[in-house]
Amino acid sequence: MNYSCPMSFKQIDSNVSRLTSFLVASLVLAYLFYGAVFILYIVAFDFIMRLFVKKDSSPLHMIALGVKELFGIKDKFVDSGAKRLAAYFGLIFVFMLIVANYFDIYSITLSIAVVFLLCSLLDVFFNFCVGCQIYHIIKKFYPSFMS
């Protein structure tokens, strides 16, 4: 997934992003296990903080930074535009989970959660970001996308 030049010319630490994805996936699993919708509200709040306020004020981002420091994980920078689009997809998934939960449609909730978890865990364990791949395809056709 490493591309030779950044598409948005802004870089973020991929390892922090992957740790954050792990925390998000853990919270979604906790929601599925306990059925407590407030967990999804916490995840949605975190995505909103990262996307629309300031990334450094996101609780999960701060925890991921702490874990990175604790274990001495080295920096690995990647294009921030790709990870930002992936975060938008994550927010959409969380909103769909909240709506499906509100309408009490367990099969749809489970389906959305499985796809969301698959995408998150691919990034965590294999460093394969589905949202990032979509971003790079879009950038080929629309170079000014998310610039």
C-alpha positions in Angstrom: 0.0 0.0 0.0 3.0 2.3 0.1 2.9 4.8 -2.7 6.0 6.6 -3.8 4.6 10.1 -3.4 1.8 11.4 -1.2 -1.5 12.3 -2.9 -2.5 15.0 -0.4 1.0 16.0 0.7 0.0 15.6 4.3 1.3 12.7 6.2 0.1 10.8 9.3 1.5 8.0 11.4 0.1 4.7 10.0 0.8 2.9 13.3 -1.3 5.3 15.3 -4.1 5.0 12.8 -3.9 1.2 13.0 -4.0 1.3 16.8 -7.0 3.6 16.6 -8.6 1.1 14.2 -8.0 -1.7 16.7 -9.7 0.4 19.5 -12.7 1.1 17.2 -13.0 -2.6 16.3 -12.8 -3.5 20.0 -15.6 -1.1 20.8 -17.8 -2.4 17.9 -17.2 -5.9 19.2 -18.2 -4.7 22.7 -21.4 -3.3 21.2 -22.2 -6.6 19.6 -21.5 -8.5 22.7 -23.3 -6.2 25.2 -25.9 -4.6 22.9 -25.2 -1.2 24.5 -25.8 1.4 21.9 -24.0 4.1 23.9 -20.8 2.4 22.8 -21.6 3.3 19.2 -22.3 6.9 20.4 -18.8 7.0 21.9 -17.3 5.7 18.6 -19.3 8.2 16.6 -18.2 11.0 18.9 -14.6 10.0 18.4 -14.9 9.9 14.6 -16.6 13.4 14.7 -13.8 14.8 16.9 -11.1 13.4 14.5 -12.8 14.5 11.3 -14.4 17.8 12.1 -12.8 19.2 15.3 -9.2 18.4 15.9 -7.6 14.9 15.7 -5.6 15.5 18.9 -8.8 15.9 20.9 -10.1 12.4 19.9 -10.0 10.1 23.0 -9.1 7.0 20.9 -6.4 8.9 19.1 -4.9 9.9 22.4 -5.0 6.3 23.7 -3.4 5.1 20.5 -0.6 7.7 20.9 -0.1 6.5 24.5 0.1 2.9 23.5 2.6 3.8 20.7 4.8 5.6 23.2 4.5 2.9 25.8 5.7 0.2 23.4 8.1 2.4 21.6 6.5 1.8 18.2 8.4 3.6 15.4 6.7 6.2 13.1 5.5 5.1 9.7 4.1 7.9 7.7 1.4 7.5 5.0 -0.9 9.9 3.0 -3.4 11.5 5.4 -6.0 12.0 2.7 -6.5 8.2 2.3 -6.8 7.7 6.0 -9.2 10.6 6.3 -11.5 9.1 3.7 -11.3 5.8 5.5 -12.4 7.7 8.7 -15.4 9.1 6.8 -16.4 5.6 5.8 -16.0 4.5 9.5 -18.3 7.3 10.6 -20.9 6.2 8.0 -20.7 2.6 9.2 -21.2 3.8 12.8 -24.2 5.9 11.8 -25.7 2.9 9.9 -25.2 0.7 13.0 -26.9 3.3 15.2 -29.9 3.5 12.8 -30.1 -0.2 12.4 -30.0 -0.5 16.2 -32.7 2.1 16.6 -35.0 0.2 14.2 -34.1 -3.1 16.0 -33.1 -4.9 12.9 -30.5 -7.3 14.2 -29.7 -9.0 10.9 -28.8 -5.7 9.2 -27.0 -4.6 12.3 -24.9 -7.7 12.3 -24.2 -7.5 8.6 -23.0 -3.9 8.8 -20.9 -4.7 11.9 -19.2 -7.6 10.1 -18.3 -5.5 7.1 -17.1 -2.7 9.3 -15.0 -5.1 11.5 -13.6 -6.8 8.4 -12.4 -3.4 7.0 -11.0 -2.3 10.4 -9.2 -5.6 11.1 -7.7 -5.8 7.6 -6.0 -2.5 8.4 -5.0 -3.6 11.9 -3.5 -7.0 11.1 -2.5 -6.8 7.5 -2.0 -3.0 7.0 -4.6 -3.2 4.2 -6.9 -0.1 4.3 -10.0 -0.6 2.1 -10.9 3.1 2.4 -7.4 4.0 1.3 -7.6 1.8 -1.7 -10.9 3.4 -2.7 -9.2 6.8 -2.2 -6.4 6.0 -4.5 -8.8 4.8 -7.2 -10.8 8.0 -6.9 -7.7 10.2 -7.1 -6.8 8.6 -10.4 -10.0 9.8 -11.9 -10.5 13.0 -9.9 -7.0 14.3 -8.9 -8.4 17.3 -6.9 -10.6 14.9 -4.7 -10.2 15.9 -1.0 -7.4 18.4 -1.7 
